[in-house]
């Protein structure tokens, strides 16, 4: 839905009419005739007045309908919607055809007749409003049905709806308002190609607010319009629900959407986003919470040592939230089976003890021990613990883990890989190819068995590879194999990142691969998997005395975004999407609605987090950290 707010009712009506006028011209370039449904109400008068004066509209190529009518009024009653539209539109310009609802006909017969007319071809434009009770057409809350199987139906009008007709001056007293009417159903209206909704007046401010920010429910039928990308909502100063009441201020944010680059009004509780006018001035950005599907620890907290305590994982979670990461998958790397099980138990305890940890940890990523033992391919993983895939161990992991075993990285050239991948896929565990020297045949087998990701593509391979074929080319060439990338400025050169971004597009996901040393002061540290490691001031983390071989990452996911922006490798829109929307979609699909939001400022290509919301609740506020 796109929101347009105007200073006066007249400006609102003219703006809506110009939008309809432009759309009519565009559609008539492609079609011989177009079909438009009109609402009949005083709220539409300013728009209709402008439309009838237009010199640009070819009315003789338009077929007109209206959306509701009273039952039982005489044909000459001025209160009939058909007569209202005759006075304000249908008799003012030369339509090709006009189809009117007949409120005096047998309702059952009229429903069938008008439904047949409407269903002869798609509806191109719908001009509608929202009533004081939130209705659209005469779909009042008691009779509204978002999945209505009918095109037109007979309804009984509720009390608020009937009173509105008196308030609008259509009837002098409540008793005169008919109790029944014919109405086009909600699907008939919302299935129109383009919707233009005009809602003036203070009496409708509450209905507008509920339509924008309330639950999408038939208790306010207008709320369904939020699901239409091609709906434009026009308000005047009186119907404008802003400024919002104080108790609602904290839940509403006006900012530039980090992905669409458009100013929006976001309600953090309902996750409702309404597009604001393009010239709306805001100085902050808002984006979906960052999602890190490969993270070994952060700021001194290591998921790969049994010394880590549950309370340390809470502090780790808080730190990640301050960096915009609202969902993460603790990554457990190659180790002995017993040790891995102990590490899972520690994460279990943290999730049980701390609701914040439980809400942020979406599952576990098991990166090894089912990886190659070959130098280069194994990276910093200890060779002595690498082994062939084991379904029995998968059974143990799934039995003890409170969180889903969501992702497993393996080398598909290992014995038993195909059966293991198929088993994981059947159980809903995603499989990624990584730390591998797989051939093209191995990669194809893995994909056919269900593998769908390449773990930190371009890393976890020897420094020197055969020119072609090699595993990087094979993974790049496979459609349906997503690529996770560490874009910290050290793991991959800019040229490689450019090529992968072009080749994979939305199949690219950003990961941090952060170790416990990310966020720490520069220096030498002991690592459980890499021995002595060196963290440089630049954030580069390498194994000491190993010719600069990387030992994981020393930067968090947000710093990866900063690098991409500073290097001009991606726009903010693309970088943020690859670190939030796309990894979440890869892991859980579209079935889980996003309720995590990050508010930030952008200066000199550096993201400065202001506020973070988890499940609609404020969990980090930069102003309170000072």
Long-range contacts (C-beta under 8 A, 24 or more apart in sequence): 1-225, 1-226, 1-228, 1-229, 1-231, 1-232, 1-233, 1-274, 1-275, 2-231, 2-232, 2-233, 2-274, 2-275, 3-212, 3-233, 3-235, 3-265, 3-274, 3-275, 3-276, 3-277, 4-232, 4-233, 4-234, 4-235, 4-277, 5-235, 5-236, 5-237, 5-240, 5-242, 5-276, 5-277, 6-234, 6-235, 6-236, 6-237, 7-236, 7-237, 8-236, 8-237, 9-46, 9-200, 9-201, 9-236, 9-238, 10-46, 11-236, 12-46, 12-198, 12-200, 12-234, 12-235, 12-236, 13-44, 13-45, 13-46, 13-47, 13-49, 13-50, 13-198, 13-200, 13-234, 14-46, 14-47, 14-50, 15-234, 16-47, 16-127, 16-196, 16-198, 16-232, 16-234, 17-46, 17-47, 17-48, 17-49, 17-50, 17-51, 17-54, 18-50, 19-196, 19-232, 19-234, 20-47, 20-51, 20-125, 20-127, 20-196, 21-50, 21-51, 21-54, 21-56, 21-57, 23-125, 23-194, 23-196, 24-57, 24-58, 24-62, 24-125, 25-56, 25-57, 27-124, 27-125, 28-58, 28-61, 31-124, 32-61, 33-61, 33-62, 33-63, 33-96, 34-61, 34-62, 34-63, 34-124, 34-125, 35-62, 35-63, 35-64, 35-65, 35-121, 35-122, 35-123, 35-124, 35-125, 36-62, 36-63, 36-64, 36-65, 36-123, 36-124, 36-125, 36-126, 36-127, 37-64, 37-65, 37-66, 37-67, 37-123, 37-125, 37-126, 37-127, 37-128, 37-184, 37-189, 37-192, 38-64, 38-65, 38-66, 38-67, 38-85, 38-89, 38-127, 39-66, 39-67, 39-68, 39-127, 39-128, 39-129, 39-137, 39-198, 40-66, 40-67, 40-68, 40-81, 40-82, 40-84, 40-85, 41-81, 41-84, 41-129, 41-168, 42-168, 42-169, 42-170, 43-129, 43-168, 43-198, 43-199, 43-200, 43-201, 43-204, 44-88, 44-127, 44-129, 44-198, 45-88, 46-198, 46-200, 47-127, 47-196, 47-198, 48-88, 48-89, 49-88, 51-89, 51-93, 52-88, 52-89, 52-92, 52-93, 57-93, 59-93, 59-94, 59-95, 59-96, 60-94, 60-95, 60-96, 61-96, 62-95, 62-96, 63-95, 63-96, 63-97, 63-98, 63-99, 64-89, 64-90, 64-95, 64-97, 64-98, 64-99, 65-98, 65-99, 65-117, 65-118, 65-123, 65-184, 66-100, 66-101, 67-126, 67-128, 67-137, 67-183, 67-184, 67-189, 68-101, 68-137, 68-138, 68-181, 68-182, 68-183, 68-184, 69-100, 69-101, 69-102, 69-103, 69-181, 69-182, 70-103, 70-178, 70-180, 70-181, 71-103, 71-107, 71-154, 71-178, 71-180, 71-181, 71-182, 72-103, 72-104, 72-178, 72-180, 73-103, 73-104, 73-178, 74-104, 75-104, 79-165, 79-170, 79-171, 79-176, 101-152, 101-182, 103-181, 103-182, 107-154, 107-180, 107-182, 108-154, 110-152, 110-182, 111-150, 111-152, 111-153, 111-154, 111-182, 114-151, 114-152, 114-182, 115-150, 115-151, 115-152, 118-151, 118-152, 118-184, 118-188, 119-151, 122-191, 122-193, 123-188, 123-191, 123-192, 123-193, 124-192, 124-193, 124-194, 125-192, 125-193, 125-194, 125-195, 125-196, 126-189, 126-190, 126-192, 126-194, 126-195, 126-196, 127-196, 127-198, 128-189, 128-195, 128-196, 128-197, 128-198, 129-197, 129-198, 129-199, 130-197, 130-199, 130-204, 130-207, 130-208, 130-211, 130-222, 130-225, 131-160, 131-161, 131-164, 131-204, 131-207, 131-222, 132-160, 132-161, 132-163, 132-164, 132-167, 132-203, 132-204, 132-206, 132-207, 133-158, 133-160, 133-161, 133-164, 133-207, 134-207, 134-210, 134-211, 134-219, 134-220, 134-221, 134-222, 134-223, 135-161, 135-221, 135-222, 136-186, 136-189, 136-221, 136-222, 136-224, 136-225, 137-183, 137-184, 137-186, 137-189, 138-181, 138-182, 138-183, 139-183, 139-185, 139-186, 139-221, 140-221, 141-218, 141-219, 141-220, 141-221, 144-186, 144-218, 144-221, 145-185, 145-186, 145-218, 146-186, 146-187, 146-218, 146-224, 147-187, 148-185, 148-186, 148-187, 148-188, 150-185, 151-184, 151-185, 151-188, 152-182, 152-183, 152-184, 152-185, 152-188, 153-182, 153-183, 153-185, 154-180, 154-181, 154-182, 155-180, 155-181, 155-182, 155-183, 156-180, 157-181, 164-203, 167-203, 186-221, 186-224, 190-224, 190-225, 190-227, 190-228, 193-230, 194-230, 194-232, 195-225, 195-228, 195-230, 195-231, 195-232, 196-231, 196-232, 196-234, 197-222, 197-225, 197-231, 197-232, 197-233, 197-234, 198-234, 199-233, 199-234, 199-235, 199-239, 200-235, 200-236, 200-238, 200-239, 201-236, 201-238, 201-239, 202-238, 202-239, 204-239, 205-238, 205-239, 205-240, 205-241, 206-241, 208-233, 208-235, 208-239, 208-240, 208-241, 209-241, 209-244, 212-241, 212-265, 212-267, 212-272, 212-274, 213-241, 213-248, 213-251, 213-252, 213-267, 213-269, 213-270, 213-272, 214-270, 215-270, 226-272, 226-274, 233-274, 250-618, 251-616, 253-284, 253-286, 253-597, 253-599, 254-280, 254-282, 255-282, 255-284, 255-285, 255-286, 255-599, 256-282, 256-284, 256-285, 256-286, 257-285, 257-286, 257-287, 258-285, 258-286, 258-287, 258-288, 258-572, 258-573, 258-576, 258-598, 258-600, 259-287, 259-288, 259-573, 259-576, 259-577, 259-581, 260-573, 261-572, 261-573, 266-597, 268-595, 268-597, 268-613, 268-616, 268-618, 269-616, 270-616, 271-593, 271-594, 271-595, 271-597, 271-616, 283-601, 284-599, 284-600, 284-601, 284-610, 285-572, 285-599, 285-600, 285-601, 285-602, 286-597, 286-598, 286-599, 286-600, 287-576, 287-580, 287-597, 287-598, 287-600, 288-576, 288-580, 288-581, 288-584, 288-594, 288-596, 288-597, 288-598, 289-324, 289-325, 289-326, 289-327, 289-580, 289-594, 289-596, 289-597, 289-598, 289-612, 289-613, 289-614, 290-323, 290-324, 290-325, 290-326, 290-327, 290-557, 290-558, 290-579, 290-580, 290-598, 291-325, 291-326, 291-327, 291-328, 291-362, 291-579, 291-580, 291-583, 291-584, 291-587, 292-320, 292-325, 292-327, 292-328, 292-329, 292-511, 292-512, 292-514, 292-556, 292-557, 292-579, 292-583, 293-328, 293-329, 293-365, 293-406, 293-407, 293-484, 293-509, 293-511, 293-583, 293-586, 293-587, 294-329, 294-331, 294-365, 294-367, 294-455, 294-456, 294-484, 294-511, 294-512, 294-513, 295-320, 295-325, 295-328, 295-329, 295-330, 295-331, 295-511, 295-512, 295-513, 295-514, 295-557, 296-330, 296-331, 296-333, 296-513, 296-514, 296-515, 296-516, 296-552, 297-514, 297-515, 297-516, 297-518, 298-514, 298-516, 298-518, 298-519, 298-556, 299-516, 299-518, 299-519, 299-520, 300-516, 300-519, 300-520, 301-516, 302-515, 302-516, 302-528, 303-330, 303-331, 303-332, 303-343, 303-346, 303-347, 303-516, 304-332, 304-333, 304-335, 304-343, 304-528, 304-529, 305-343, 305-528, 306-339, 306-342, 306-343, 306-346, 308-343, 308-346, 309-346, 310-346, 310-349, 310-350, 310-353, 310-354, 310-357, 311-350, 311-353, 311-354, 313-346, 313-347, 313-350, 313-354, 313-357, 314-350, 314-353, 314-354, 314-356, 314-357, 317-354, 317-356, 317-357, 317-360, 317-361, 318-356, 318-620, 319-519, 320-360, 320-556, 321-360, 321-612, 321-614, 321-619, 321-620, 322-609, 322-612, 322-620, 322-622, 322-625, 323-556, 323-557, 323-558, 323-609, 324-557, 324-558, 324-598, 324-600, 324-607, 324-609, 324-612, 325-360, 325-556, 325-557, 325-558, 326-360, 326-596, 326-598, 326-612, 326-613, 326-614, 326-619, 327-360, 327-362, 327-584, 327-596, 328-360, 328-361, 328-362, 329-361, 329-362, 329-363, 329-364, 329-365, 329-406, 329-407, 329-587, 330-361, 330-364, 330-365, 331-364, 331-365, 331-366, 331-367, 331-513, 332-364, 332-365, 332-366, 332-367, 333-367, 333-368, 333-381, 333-529, 334-367, 334-368, 334-369, 334-371, 334-378, 334-381, 334-382, 334-385, 334-386, 334-529, 335-368, 335-369, 335-382, 335-385, 335-529, 336-369, 336-385, 337-369, 337-393, 337-396, 340-366, 340-369, 340-397, 341-396, 341-397, 341-400, 344-397, 344-400, 344-401, 345-400, 347-401, 347-402, 347-403, 348-400, 348-401, 348-402, 348-403, 351-402, 351-403, 352-402, 356-614, 356-619, 359-614, 359-615, 360-614, 361-403, 362-403, 362-404, 362-406, 362-587, 362-588, 363-403, 363-404, 363-405, 363-406, 363-407, 363-587, 364-397, 364-401, 364-403, 364-404, 364-405, 364-406, 364-407, 365-406, 365-407, 365-408, 365-409, 366-397, 366-405, 366-407, 366-408, 366-409, 367-408, 367-409, 367-434, 367-435, 367-455, 368-409, 368-435, 370-408, 370-409, 370-410, 370-411, 370-414, 370-417, 370-420, 371-409, 371-410, 371-411, 371-414, 371-434, 371-435, 371-436, 371-460, 372-411, 372-413, 372-414, 372-435, 372-436, 372-437, 374-437, 374-462, 375-462, 376-461, 376-462, 376-463, 377-411, 377-435, 377-436, 377-437, 377-460, 377-461, 377-462, 378-435, 378-460, 379-435, 379-459, 379-460, 379-549, 379-550, 380-527, 380-529, 380-530, 380-543, 380-549, 380-550, 380-551, 380-552, 381-435, 381-529, 382-529, 388-414, 388-415, 388-416, 388-417, 389-414, 389-416, 389-417, 389-419, 389-420, 390-416, 390-420, 391-416, 391-419, 391-420, 391-423, 394-420, 394-423, 394-424, 394-427, 394-429, 398-427, 404-428, 404-429, 405-429, 406-430, 406-587, 407-431, 407-432, 407-453, 407-587, 408-432, 409-433, 409-434, 409-435, 409-455, 410-434, 410-436, 411-435, 411-436, 411-437, 411-438, 412-436, 412-438, 412-442, 412-443, 412-445, 412-446, 412-451, 413-437, 413-438, 413-439, 413-442, 417-442, 417-445, 417-446, 417-449, 418-445, 418-446, 418-449, 421-446, 421-449, 421-450, 421-451, 422-449, 422-450, 424-450, 425-449, 425-450, 430-586, 430-587, 432-484, 433-471, 433-475, 433-481, 434-460, 435-460, 436-460, 436-461, 436-471, 437-461, 437-462, 437-471, 438-471, 438-474, 439-469, 439-471, 439-474, 440-469, 440-474, 443-471, 443-474, 443-475, 443-478, 443-481, 444-478, 447-478, 447-480, 447-481, 451-481, 452-480, 452-481, 452-482, 452-586, 453-481, 453-482, 453-483, 453-484, 453-509, 453-586, 454-481, 454-482, 454-483, 454-484, 455-484, 456-484, 456-485, 456-486, 456-491, 456-511, 456-513, 457-483, 457-484, 457-485, 457-500, 458-485, 458-491, 458-492, 458-496, 458-500, 459-486, 459-491, 459-492, 459-513, 459-550, 476-500, 476-503, 476-504, 480-507, 481-507, 482-507, 482-508, 482-509, 482-586, 483-507, 483-508, 483-509, 484-508, 484-509, 484-510, 484-511, 484-583, 485-509, 485-510, 485-511, 486-510, 486-511, 486-512, 486-513, 486-553, 486-560, 487-560, 487-563, 487-564, 487-569, 488-512, 488-539, 488-553, 488-554, 488-555, 488-559, 488-560, 488-563, 489-538, 489-539, 489-555, 489-563, 489-567, 490-538, 490-539, 490-540, 490-541, 490-550, 490-553, 491-550, 491-553, 494-567, 494-569, 497-564, 497-569, 498-569, 501-569, 501-570, 501-574, 506-577, 506-582, 508-578, 508-582, 509-578, 509-579, 509-582, 509-583, 509-586, 510-557, 510-560, 510-561, 510-564, 510-575, 510-578, 510-579, 510-583, 511-557, 511-583, 512-553, 512-555, 512-556, 512-557, 512-559, 512-560, 513-552, 513-553, 514-552, 514-553, 514-554, 514-555, 514-556, 514-557, 515-541, 515-551, 515-552, 515-553, 515-554, 517-541, 517-552, 517-554, 518-553, 518-554, 518-555, 518-556, 519-556, 520-554, 527-551, 527-552, 558-607, 558-609, 561-607, 562-605, 562-606, 562-607, 565-605, 565-606, 565-607, 566-605, 566-606, 572-602
